């Protein structure tokens, strides 16, 4: 629709070989939408030639903008920066590896024009992923749904369109430990889902290894639920009840049968079991305390070292 504008936000990290293929696929799609458009790259501290490739793309196409971080802050922070710097009646977040196909953007925009304030991309095919990663993803979504009291459909990824109203709501959220997909669900608004098939990467490998994915999952659960803390109240109560019943058993046995000779194995097993429970519960508490510590320091989410292209917004760093 003439007069409306769209900004495509692309967080990138060491994707120098993907900038040109991405632009070649993205620009024809955007030109066919009957919208004013811009592309905003967020360089998350790349150490290769990514920033140079973005500069070259901006020199060729005046509607390409970019911000570059002073170091690597993480994808969640890059998405937050993109939302704060982006202009437009609608904003699309997508990865720069072409596994979020630009061809699907037309369907996103169509759903937005029909009234959806948020349009989620839902990954339909998992052929490029290992069976272990698929099972881990399913387990996380199921766990998140139980612990956070919300529903996170399988396959929802960071390929999403947000109306300006939803962008404004997201920009009010200042927490340091971010799980952006959960925040999209938390702010509400009328939402739609667009399924898509993800092609294989043209170059490089994913930046998310198992350790990073596990950390990401823990951050998501801790950011949206205190149930892991409450669980240990129940566990402690059950263990205390079991101890009382066990003591009552020995009391009655000694009273009516005979005294028992204590056994070292049962003592050692009991000590190890209860020590493990205590350490595990302290670990859960420590995870939450660590996040509180990060929040109260109130450091910026990111630091912008450079802007490329015309000014994108009057947004403060972080």
Phi and psi in degrees as a GROMACS rama.xvg file:
@    title "Ramachandran Plot"
@    xaxis  label "Phi"
@    yaxis  label "Psi"
@TYPE xy
-57.0443  141.827  UNK-2
93.8632  -21.0854  UNK-3
-90.4357  155.767  UNK-4
-133.239  153.101  UNK-5
-133.758  135.353  UNK-6
-118.262  127.606  UNK-7
-101.644  118.093  UNK-8
-98.2768  127.925  UNK-9
-128.01  97.9825  UNK-10
-70.9756  136.046  UNK-11
-136.508  147.964  UNK-12
-145.024  112.039  UNK-13
53.0148  55.1251  UNK-14
-120.809  40.1533  UNK-15
-59.0967  -31.5066  UNK-16
-83.0698  -5.79794  UNK-17
-104.748  -12.8883  UNK-18
-63.0159  -49.5517  UNK-19
-65.7049  -47.0955  UNK-20
-60.8373  -36.8936  UNK-21
-63.6957  -48.0949  UNK-22
-63.6889  -37.6599  UNK-23
-62.9164  -33.9554  UNK-24
-85.0137  -31.1736  UNK-25
-81.818  -43.9382  UNK-26
-59.8793  -46.4931  UNK-27
-60.0567  -35.628  UNK-28
-65.7859  -46.8736  UNK-29
-65.5389  -36.3128  UNK-30
-64.1296  -26.0281  UNK-31
-89.9866  7.55328  UNK-32
-94.7375  -6.96782  UNK-33
58.3772  44.1172  UNK-34
-136.092  150.561  UNK-35
-73.893  133.57  UNK-36
-136.233  155.536  UNK-37
-139.704  157.155  UNK-38
-117.6  126.007  UNK-39
-114.977  109.06  UNK-40
-84.8774  141.329  UNK-41
-119.8  104.832  UNK-42
-85.0566  112.724  UNK-43
-89.1924  55.5184  UNK-44
72.8202  40.1531  UNK-45
-61.7605  145.943  UNK-46
-110.221  2.41338  UNK-47
-105.296  -149.655  UNK-48
-93.0866  20.9333  UNK-49
-57.8805  -47.4357  UNK-50
-64.0694  -37.4903  UNK-51
-63.8793  -39.3933  UNK-52
-66.1669  -36.4016  UNK-53
-67.7215  -41.6336  UNK-54
-58.9838  -42.8173  UNK-55
-63.7251  -40.6567  UNK-56
-64.6278  -39.5206  UNK-57
-67.5897  -32.6696  UNK-58
-68.2107  -33.8391  UNK-59
-80.1692  -33.9446  UNK-60
-129.326  114.143  UNK-61
-67.2393  -16.9124  UNK-62
-88.6106  8.50099  UNK-63
-95.755  127.854  UNK-64
-121.668  167.716  UNK-65
-160.756  150.195  UNK-66
-125.688  144.929  UNK-67
-123.759  129.451  UNK-68
-77.4583  157.214  UNK-69
-71.8019  -20.9681  UNK-70
-161.524  -178.199  UNK-71
-77.2055  117.467  UNK-72
-107.355  -17.3834  UNK-73
115.295  153.833  UNK-74
-64.7472  -38.0782  UNK-75
-61.1922  -40.9637  UNK-76
-68.9508  -35.984  UNK-77
-63.9228  -40.4126  UNK-78
-66.2356  -39.5764  UNK-79
-62.3576  -41.7685  UNK-80
-63.6108  -43.1489  UNK-81
-58.437  -42.7617  UNK-82
-65.8893  -33.5256  UNK-83
-78.0495  -28.7958  UNK-84
-94.154  -15.9704  UNK-85
-75.7419  142.13  UNK-86
-110.159  156.537  UNK-87
138.184  154.053  UNK-88
-70.4354  -24.6672  UNK-89
-141.108  154.383  UNK-90
-131.912  137.874  UNK-91
-117.934  129.713  UNK-92
-99.8689  132.453  UNK-93
-153.324  155.72  UNK-94
-77.1818  160.14  UNK-95
-96.5682  10.1783  UNK-96
-98.7708  7.57582  UNK-97
67.535  11.3733  UNK-98
-80.7476  -12.2626  UNK-99
-102.068  95.847  UNK-100
-67.1453  125.948  UNK-101
-56.7071  -28.4116  UNK-102
-59.9052  -23.3573  UNK-103
-79.4181  -11.3106  UNK-104
-61.9105  -35.8809  UNK-105
-56.9818  -40.4499  UNK-106
-68.9479  -37.1731  UNK-107
-59.121  -48.2766  UNK-108
-65.1125  -37.5801  UNK-109
-61.4283  -43.4805  UNK-110
-65.4804  -36.5038  UNK-111
-64.6896  -43.5854  UNK-112
-66.0309  -22.0322  UNK-113
-82.2403  -5.05729  UNK-114
121.042  -6.11936  UNK-115
-71.4752  133.089  UNK-116
-86.1455  -25.9317  UNK-117
-133.377  133.051  UNK-118
-123.363  113.746  UNK-119
-90.0784  139.708  UNK-120
-88.2733  131.127  UNK-121
-117.827  114.565  UNK-122
-69.3138  124.173  UNK-123
-93.8307  -37.1143  UNK-124
-105.517  145.718  UNK-125
-127.144  23.1781  UNK-126
-63.4713  -31.1035  UNK-127
-78.3976  -9.13267  UNK-128
-102.476  153.955  UNK-129
-74.7759  159.516  UNK-130
-60.5719  -37.2598  UNK-131
-63.4675  -41.0486  UNK-132
-68.8125  -37.1159  UNK-133
-63.0646  -45.1379  UNK-134
-65.3733  -38.2283  UNK-135
-63.9899  -40.1351  UNK-136
-63.8812  -44.096  UNK-137
-61.0317  -43.0831  UNK-138
-63.9367  -40.7014  UNK-139
-64.6105  -46.4411  UNK-140
-62.0591  -39.2418  UNK-141
-66.0627  -44.2069  UNK-142
-65.3876  -43.467  UNK-143
-61.3232  -40.4432  UNK-144
-61.6425  -38.1326  UNK-145
-74.6347  -49.1038  UNK-146
-73.1475  -39.2555  UNK-147
-90.2257  -3.02663  UNK-148
66.0613  21.5788  UNK-149
-135.457  170.886  UNK-150
-110.673  122.597  UNK-151
-116.967  100.317  UNK-152
-60.3388  147.499  UNK-153
-62.0129  135.527  UNK-154
93.1607  -7.00096  UNK-155
-67.8391  129.032  UNK-156
-127.849  -177.842  UNK-157
-83.9329  42.0704  UNK-158
-117.208  98.4404  UNK-159
-149.573  145.495  UNK-160
-107.061  135.92  UNK-161
-125.96  132.53  UNK-162
-67.577  158.126  UNK-163
-55.588  -34.7029  UNK-164
-61.7151  -43.6313  UNK-165
-68.5226  -36.6542  UNK-166
-61.8512  -43.7723  UNK-167
-61.2688  -38.9035  UNK-168
-66.0135  -42.0058  UNK-169
-63.2093  -35.5666  UNK-170
-73.587  -8.7067  UNK-171
-84.0978  -11.1975  UNK-172
-93.9251  115.496  UNK-173
-109.58  9.5151  UNK-174
-62.9406  148.392  UNK-175
-78.7341  -44.9774  UNK-176
-85.7967  107.921  UNK-177
-114.974  138.924  UNK-178
-127.45  92.1736  UNK-179
-63.4625  -39.9208  UNK-180
-60.0376  -39.4584  UNK-181
-65.9001  -36.6849  UNK-182
-66.5258  -37.4472  UNK-183
-58.2358  -42.5359  UNK-184
-70.5875  -35.7044  UNK-185
-66.8496  -37.9989  UNK-186
-70.9063  -13.6087  UNK-187
82.5793  -138.66  UNK-188
75.143  158.002  UNK-189
-66.8348  124.564  UNK-190
-123.899  153.454  UNK-191
-132.756  163.623  UNK-192
-125.652  133.435  UNK-193
-118.558  111.648  UNK-194
-71.8028  148.843  UNK-195
-151.485  156.254  UNK-196
-100.836  130.705  UNK-197
-93.3406  120.028  UNK-198
-73.1799  166.984  UNK-199
-70.5928  154.38  UNK-200
-63.3185  141.205  UNK-201
-74.3323  -41.898  UNK-202
-139.755  152.908  UNK-203
74.9145  -173.154  UNK-204
-131.055  164.184  UNK-205
-62.8183  146.408  UNK-206
-85.2925  -5.4398  UNK-207
-101.891  104.505  UNK-208
-87.6919  -178.918  UNK-209
-61.7125  -39.9883  UNK-210
-62.4337  -44.0127  UNK-211
-67.1403  -37.6268  UNK-212
-66.1703  -39.3199  UNK-213
-64.0086  -43.4592  UNK-214
-61.724  -41.1562  UNK-215
-62.4609  -42.9639  UNK-216
-64.0004  -43.6599  UNK-217
-63.1476  -40.8456  UNK-218
-61.7643  -42.4405  UNK-219
-62.5028  -43.7388  UNK-220
-69.1398  -44.2815  UNK-221
-66.9088  -30.6425  UNK-222
-73.8898  -20.3268  UNK-223
-123.056  5.33601  UNK-224
-155.294  140.635  UNK-225
-104.773  9.96081  UNK-226
-59.4236  -38.4154  UNK-227
-57.324  -30.656  UNK-228
-72.2584  -43.1388  UNK-229
-68.4171  -27.0982  UNK-230
-57.8042  -37.1806  UNK-231
-72.7919  -20.8851  UNK-232
-65.3452  -42.9528  UNK-233
-66.9987  -45.0454  UNK-234
-60.6598  -44.678  UNK-235
-61.3677  -40.7316  UNK-236
-64.1786  -42.081  UNK-237
-66.3028  -41.5951  UNK-238
-64.1822  -41.9172  UNK-239
-62.5446  -41.7822  UNK-240
-63.1249  -43.0562  UNK-241
-61.4166  -39.5571  UNK-242
-64.6707  -39.9426  UNK-243
-64.8598  -42.8655  UNK-244
-65.0636  -38.2972  UNK-245
-65.262  -41.3213  UNK-246
-64.2738  -39.5438  UNK-247
-64.3185  -37.6145  UNK-248
-60.8431  -46.9942  UNK-249
-68.1524  -35.2813  UNK-250
-62.7742  -47.3326  UNK-251
-67.3187  -38.5438  UNK-252
-63.3478  -42.6558  UNK-253
-66.9795  -36.6822  UNK-254
-71.2006  -40.0777  UNK-255
-109.255  -18.2339  UNK-256
-114.842  -82.8112  UNK-257
-164.479  165.306  UNK-258
-75.0297  149.252  UNK-259
-102.352  143.033  UNK-260
-86.5017  119.149  UNK-261
-63.4681  142.418  UNK-262
-107.211  136.527  UNK-263
-62.8578  -40.684  UNK-264
-57.3414  -44.605  UNK-265
-65.0434  -34.7891  UNK-266
-66.1764  -46.6469  UNK-267
-63.3239  -44.6829  UNK-268
-61.268  -42.1319  UNK-269
-63.651  -43.6424  UNK-270
-62.6468  -45.4005  UNK-271
-65.0963  -40.6547  UNK-272
-63.026  -50.8228  UNK-273
-70.6393  -30.763  UNK-274
-64.983  -42.3628  UNK-275
-61.8153  -42.1802  UNK-276
-61.7407  -42.9027  UNK-277
-64.5832  -44.9143  UNK-278
-65.5115  -38.9963  UNK-279
-64.3899  -43.814  UNK-280
-65.4117  -38.5662  UNK-281
-64.736  -35.7538  UNK-282
-62.8777  -42.7166  UNK-283
-62.8016  -45.0347  UNK-284
-61.1655  -40.57  UNK-285
-62.2464  -36.6816  UNK-286
-59.6295  -42.8109  UNK-287
-72.0668  -39.3097  UNK-288
-63.6932  -39.632  UNK-289
-59.6697  -39.9909  UNK-290
-70.2017  -36.4257  UNK-291
-61.6283  -42.6192  UNK-292
-59.3064  -43.7282  UNK-293
-62.8685  -38.9962  UNK-294
-68.4323  -44.2229  UNK-295
-71.3076  -23.4605  UNK-296
-66.5977  -30.9703  UNK-297
54.2742  42.8314  UNK-298
-73.0755  157.791  UNK-299
-64.5563  150.895  UNK-300
-64.8885  -31.1925  UNK-301
-160.071  165.325  UNK-302
-127.365  123.664  UNK-303
-87.089  121.659  UNK-304
-90.0363  -28.0425  UNK-305
-157.921  144.607  UNK-306
-115.325  139.29  UNK-307
-117.294  133.521  UNK-308
89.8743  -172.467  UNK-309
-64.849  154.528  UNK-310
-53.9746  135.592  UNK-311
-91.2785  -33.3607  UNK-312
-173.187  163.822  UNK-313
-91.9922  64.2319  UNK-314
-105.536  132.991  UNK-315
-75.1845  155.211  UNK-316
-64.8327  113.174  UNK-317
